Amino acid sequence: MRIEPTLRALADPTRLRIMRLLAAMELSVGELAQVLGQSQPRVSRHVRILCDAGLAERHKEGAWVFLRSAIGEHRAPPLGAAAARLLAVAEEGDAQFAARCAEDRRHLAAIRAARESAAESYFARHADEWDRLRSLHSPDGPVEAALQGALGEGGLGALLDIGTGTGRIAQLLSPRASHVTGLDKSPDMLRLARTRLQDLPAGQVDLVQGDFTALPFAAASFDTVVFHQVLHYAQDPLAALAEAARVCRSGGTIAVVDFAAHEREELRTEHAHARLGFSDEAMLALLAEAGFAAAAPVALPGKPLTVKIWTGRRLAAPAPASPKKAISA
């Protein structure tokens, strides 16, 4: 970042408002236009100036483009961190600016409510499908408690939740993580995850669209990697685990929550499962080949499906590599 572009970008009331909104949550250009009461082309121009200055950044999920602050706690260079502090202090000390920001946040609350309503409608439409699948295995509560136990008692550091879906596991583990990244290939799922995670502190969570066989992250980026009920969708589970190993730091932890081997063939056609669970022998071999030293698995019997939790420790840090591009629909 450079000081002159930074100050020029902030020398506009609308852009100041945008930065305070992005400090609270990610928003699309359309949502920003709704809050600000301005046209999308006008807001897009302001956004372009902020992005060019390094104060905000875009990321795409399918046909949607979301904006987020680039000067949050986990990603800001010193100048960006100073700009973030200045904006916070300005809201505390400038009564007129504070009132404007408060009004913007009231409009933002309406957007959050709309997101929550959309999520509720989605689950209402698919409730029968989810309930039928859940009835085949252990309840969510015991599985989540067992996952917490399998990950030990300490902090999780930088956490990657692969196949984050609705964001439930990211939400569950966020109090133990310094930062959470949720990855999913589906823009629809990422929008549901954004609704679930929108109350986490700004800068603590990133949601990224991408494929688990080509993770869009540099090597050795994470301390903990989790696959929760997602590896059975992989045509090549080893490729997915090898990518997880690439982005996991030496000594880091992997946790795979999935079904034990079973014979419910209907799950292939009704729920697009590529694998009918995993035996301990198969999973331990996969983890070893990917570069993890596996611990003893945990079993949670259900009727008829048993859920297993396999964990492992990364044996050696991979050599740094350039990040790959996230998938855009």
C-alpha positions as CSV (number, residue, x, y, z in Angstrom):
1,M,0.0,0.0,0.0
2,R,1.0,3.6,-0.6
3,I,0.0,6.6,1.4
4,E,-1.2,8.9,-1.4
5,P,-3.7,6.5,-3.0
6,T,-4.9,5.5,0.4
7,L,-5.7,9.1,1.5
8,R,-7.3,9.9,-1.9
9,A,-9.5,6.8,-1.7
10,L,-10.7,7.8,1.8
11,A,-11.3,11.4,0.8
12,D,-15.0,10.8,-0.1
13,P,-17.9,10.4,2.3
14,T,-19.5,7.5,0.4
15,R,-16.2,5.6,0.4
16,L,-15.8,6.1,4.1
17,R,-19.3,4.7,4.6
18,I,-18.5,1.7,2.4
19,M,-15.3,0.9,4.4
20,R,-17.3,1.0,7.7
21,L,-19.9,-1.3,6.2
22,L,-17.2,-3.8,5.0
23,A,-15.7,-3.8,8.4
24,A,-18.9,-5.4,9.6
25,M,-19.4,-8.0,6.8
26,E,-18.9,-8.9,3.2
27,L,-21.4,-7.3,0.8
28,S,-22.2,-7.4,-2.9
29,V,-22.2,-4.3,-4.9
30,G,-26.0,-4.6,-5.1
31,E,-26.3,-4.8,-1.4
32,L,-24.0,-1.8,-0.9
33,A,-26.2,0.2,-3.4
34,Q,-29.3,-0.8,-1.4
35,V,-27.7,0.4,1.9
36,L,-26.3,3.6,0.5
37,G,-29.3,4.5,-1.6
38,Q,-27.2,4.9,-4.7
39,S,-27.1,3.4,-8.2
40,Q,-25.0,0.3,-8.8
41,P,-22.8,2.0,-11.4
42,R,-22.0,4.8,-9.0
43,V,-21.2,2.3,-6.1
44,S,-19.1,0.2,-8.5
45,R,-17.0,3.3,-9.3
46,H,-16.4,3.9,-5.6
47,V,-15.6,0.2,-5.0
48,R,-13.0,0.3,-7.9
49,I,-11.2,3.2,-6.3
50,L,-11.1,1.4,-2.9
51,C,-9.9,-1.8,-4.5
52,D,-7.2,0.0,-6.5
53,A,-5.9,1.6,-3.3
54,G,-5.8,-1.8,-1.6
55,L,-8.4,-0.9,1.0
56,A,-11.1,-3.4,-0.3
57,E,-11.0,-6.5,-2.4
58,R,-13.4,-8.5,-4.6
59,H,-14.0,-12.2,-4.8
60,K,-16.4,-14.0,-7.0
61,E,-18.9,-16.8,-6.2
62,G,-20.6,-18.0,-9.3
63,A,-22.4,-15.0,-10.8
64,W,-22.1,-12.9,-7.6
65,V,-19.2,-10.7,-6.7
66,F,-18.6,-9.9,-3.0
67,L,-16.6,-7.1,-1.5
68,R,-14.7,-7.3,1.8
69,S,-12.3,-5.1,3.7
70,A,-8.6,-5.7,2.9
71,I,-7.5,-4.0,6.1
72,G,-8.9,-6.5,8.6
73,E,-6.8,-7.8,11.5
74,H,-5.5,-10.9,9.7
75,R,-4.5,-9.4,6.3
76,A,-3.6,-5.7,6.7
77,P,-0.1,-4.3,6.1
78,P,0.9,-1.6,8.7
79,L,-0.6,1.3,6.6
80,G,-3.9,-0.6,6.2
81,A,-4.1,-1.4,9.9
82,A,-3.5,2.3,10.6
83,A,-6.3,3.2,8.2
84,A,-8.6,0.8,9.9
85,R,-7.9,2.3,13.3
86,L,-8.4,5.8,11.9
87,L,-11.9,4.9,10.6
88,A,-12.8,3.4,13.9
89,V,-11.6,6.4,15.9
90,A,-13.4,8.7,13.4
91,E,-16.7,7.0,14.1
92,E,-16.1,7.4,17.9
93,G,-15.1,11.1,17.7
94,D,-17.2,12.5,14.8
95,A,-20.9,12.6,15.9
96,Q,-22.2,13.3,12.4
97,F,-20.2,10.5,10.8
98,A,-21.2,8.1,13.7
99,A,-24.9,8.9,13.0
100,R,-24.5,8.2,9.3
101,C,-22.8,4.9,10.0
102,A,-25.5,3.9,12.5
103,E,-28.2,4.6,9.9
104,D,-26.2,2.5,7.4
105,R,-26.0,-0.4,9.8
106,R,-29.8,-0.2,10.3
107,H,-30.2,-0.8,6.6
108,L,-27.5,-3.5,6.8
109,A,-29.6,-5.3,9.4
110,A,-32.4,-5.5,6.9
111,I,-30.0,-7.3,4.5
112,R,-29.0,-9.7,7.2
113,A,-32.7,-10.5,7.9
114,A,-33.3,-11.1,4.2
115,R,-30.4,-13.5,4.0
116,E,-31.7,-15.4,7.1
117,S,-35.1,-15.6,5.5
118,A,-33.6,-17.0,2.3
119,A,-31.7,-19.6,4.3
120,E,-34.8,-20.6,6.2
121,S,-36.7,-21.0,2.9
122,Y,-33.9,-23.2,1.5
123,F,-33.9,-25.5,4.4
124,A,-37.7,-25.7,4.5
125,R,-37.7,-26.8,0.8
126,H,-35.1,-29.5,1.5
127,A,-36.0,-30.5,5.1
128,D,-37.3,-33.9,4.1
129,E,-34.1,-34.7,2.2
130,W,-31.8,-33.7,5.0
131,D,-33.9,-35.5,7.6
132,R,-33.9,-38.7,5.6
133,L,-30.1,-38.7,5.4
134,R,-29.6,-37.8,9.0
135,S,-31.9,-40.6,10.1
136,L,-29.4,-43.1,8.7
137,H,-26.6,-42.2,11.1
138,S,-25.6,-40.8,14.5
139,P,-27.2,-37.5,15.5
140,D,-25.2,-34.3,14.8
141,G,-24.6,-33.4,18.5
142,P,-22.6,-36.5,19.5
143,V,-20.6,-36.3,16.2
144,E,-19.7,-32.7,16.8
145,A,-18.8,-33.3,20.4
146,A,-16.6,-36.2,19.3
147,L,-14.9,-34.1,16.7
148,Q,-14.1,-31.4,19.3
149,G,-12.5,-34.2,21.4
150,A,-10.6,-35.7,18.6
151,L,-9.0,-32.3,17.8
152,G,-7.6,-32.1,21.4
153,E,-7.9,-29.3,23.9
154,G,-5.7,-26.6,22.5
155,G,-6.2,-23.9,19.9
156,L,-6.6,-24.8,16.3
157,G,-4.7,-21.9,14.8
158,A,-5.6,-21.1,11.2
159,L,-8.4,-23.5,10.3
160,L,-9.5,-24.7,6.8
161,D,-13.0,-26.2,6.6
162,I,-13.1,-28.0,3.3
163,G,-16.6,-28.4,1.9
164,T,-18.0,-26.0,4.5
165,G,-21.5,-26.3,3.2
166,T,-23.8,-24.3,5.5
167,G,-20.9,-23.3,7.7
168,R,-21.9,-25.3,10.7
169,I,-18.5,-26.8,11.4
170,A,-16.7,-23.5,10.8
171,Q,-19.1,-21.9,13.3
172,L,-18.6,-24.7,15.8
173,L,-14.8,-24.6,15.7
174,S,-14.4,-20.8,15.3
175,P,-13.9,-20.1,19.1
176,R,-10.8,-22.3,19.0
177,A,-9.3,-20.9,15.8
178,S,-7.3,-17.8,15.2
179,H,-8.8,-17.5,11.7
180,V,-11.3,-19.7,9.8
181,T,-11.5,-20.3,6.1
182,G,-14.5,-22.1,4.7
183,L,-14.2,-23.5,1.2
184,D,-17.0,-24.9,-1.0
185,K,-17.5,-25.4,-4.7
186,S,-21.2,-24.4,-4.5
187,P,-22.1,-20.7,-4.5
188,D,-25.5,-21.6,-3.0
189,M,-23.9,-23.3,-0.1
190,L,-21.5,-20.4,0.4
191,R,-24.4,-18.0,0.6
192,L,-25.9,-20.1,3.3
193,A,-22.6,-20.3,5.2
194,R,-22.3,-16.5,4.9
195,T,-25.7,-16.2,6.7
196,R,-24.6,-18.5,9.5
197,L,-21.3,-16.9,10.0
198,Q,-22.2,-13.3,9.6
199,D,-22.1,-12.5,13.3
200,L,-18.5,-13.6,13.7
201,P,-16.0,-10.8,14.2
202,A,-15.1,-9.1,10.9
203,G,-11.8,-10.4,9.6
204,Q,-12.0,-13.7,11.5
205,V,-13.6,-15.7,8.6
206,D,-13.1,-16.0,4.9
207,L,-15.4,-17.9,2.5
208,V,-13.8,-19.1,-0.7
209,Q,-15.2,-20.9,-3.7
210,G,-13.0,-23.6,-4.9
211,D,-12.4,-27.3,-5.6
212,F,-10.9,-29.6,-2.9
213,T,-8.6,-31.2,-5.6
214,A,-7.1,-27.8,-6.4
215,L,-7.1,-25.7,-3.3
216,P,-6.6,-22.0,-4.0
217,F,-4.1,-21.5,-1.2
218,A,-0.3,-21.4,-0.8
219,A,1.5,-24.4,0.7
220,A,1.7,-24.6,4.5
221,S,-1.1,-22.0,5.0
222,F,-3.1,-23.8,7.8
223,D,-2.7,-25.4,11.1
224,T,-5.9,-27.5,11.1
225,V,-7.8,-29.0,8.1
226,V,-11.2,-30.5,8.4
227,F,-13.3,-32.6,6.0
228,H,-16.8,-33.0,7.5
229,Q,-19.0,-35.4,5.6
230,V,-17.4,-34.3,2.3
231,L,-14.7,-36.8,1.3
232,H,-17.4,-39.4,0.1
233,Y,-18.1,-37.0,-2.8
234,A,-14.5,-37.3,-4.0
235,Q,-13.9,-39.4,-7.1
236,D,-10.2,-39.5,-6.1
237,P,-10.0,-39.1,-2.2
238,L,-6.2,-39.3,-2.3
239,A,-6.0,-36.2,-4.5
240,A,-8.2,-34.3,-2.1
241,L,-6.1,-35.5,0.9
242,A,-2.9,-34.7,-0.9
243,E,-4.0,-31.1,-1.5
244,A,-5.0,-30.9,2.2
245,A,-1.5,-32.1,3.1
246,R,0.1,-29.4,0.8
247,V,-1.7,-26.6,2.5
248,C,-1.2,-28.0,6.0
249,R,1.8,-26.9,8.1
250,S,4.3,-29.4,9.5
251,G,2.9,-30.7,12.7
252,G,-0.6,-29.5,11.8
253,T,-3.8,-31.6,12.2
254,I,-6.2,-33.1,9.8
255,A,-9.7,-34.5,10.8
256,V,-11.9,-36.5,8.4
257,V,-15.5,-37.1,9.5
258,D,-17.2,-39.5,7.2
259,F,-19.1,-42.8,7.0
260,A,-17.6,-46.1,7.7
261,A,-17.8,-48.5,4.7
262,H,-21.4,-49.4,4.0
263,E,-23.6,-50.8,1.2
264,R,-26.4,-48.1,0.8
265,E,-26.2,-47.9,-3.0
266,E,-29.1,-45.4,-3.1
267,L,-26.9,-42.8,-1.7
268,R,-25.0,-42.7,-5.0
269,T,-28.2,-41.8,-6.9
270,E,-30.1,-39.8,-4.3
271,H,-27.3,-37.9,-2.8
272,A,-24.5,-38.1,-5.4
273,H,-22.1,-40.0,-3.1
274,A,-19.0,-41.2,-5.1
275,R,-17.8,-43.4,-2.2
276,L,-19.9,-45.6,0.0
277,G,-17.9,-44.7,3.1
278,F,-14.4,-45.8,4.0
279,S,-12.9,-48.7,5.9
280,D,-10.3,-48.0,8.6
281,E,-7.7,-49.8,6.5
282,A,-8.5,-47.7,3.4
283,M,-8.6,-44.4,5.2
284,L,-5.4,-45.0,7.2
285,A,-3.6,-45.9,4.0
286,L,-4.9,-42.8,2.3
287,L,-3.7,-40.5,5.1
288,A,-0.3,-42.2,5.3
289,E,0.2,-41.8,1.5
290,A,-0.9,-38.1,1.7
291,G,1.7,-37.4,4.4
292,F,-0.1,-37.7,7.7
293,A,0.6,-39.9,10.8
294,A,-2.8,-41.2,11.7
295,A,-4.2,-41.6,15.2
296,A,-6.7,-44.3,16.3
297,P,-10.1,-43.6,14.7
298,V,-13.3,-42.8,16.7
299,A,-16.5,-44.6,15.8
300,L,-20.1,-43.4,16.4
301,P,-22.4,-46.2,15.5
302,G,-25.8,-45.4,13.9
303,K,-28.6,-47.3,12.2
304,P,-27.6,-48.4,9.7
305,L,-24.6,-46.0,9.1
306,T,-21.6,-45.5,11.4
307,V,-19.8,-42.2,11.4
308,K,-16.0,-42.4,11.8
309,I,-13.6,-39.6,12.8
310,W,-10.0,-40.1,11.5
311,T,-7.3,-37.7,12.6
312,G,-3.7,-37.3,11.6
313,R,-0.6,-35.1,12.1
314,R,1.3,-33.6,9.2
315,L,4.7,-35.2,9.0
316,A,6.6,-32.7,6.9
317,A,5.9,-29.2,5.6
318,P,5.7,-29.1,1.7
319,A,7.9,-26.8,-0.3
320,P,6.2,-23.4,-0.9
321,A,4.1,-23.2,-4.1
322,S,2.2,-20.5,-5.9
323,P,-1.5,-20.5,-5.0
324,K,-4.0,-21.7,-7.5
325,K,-7.0,-19.8,-8.7
326,A,-10.3,-20.4,-7.1
327,I,-13.0,-21.8,-9.3
328,S,-15.5,-19.4,-10.8
329,A,-18.9,-20.6,-12.0
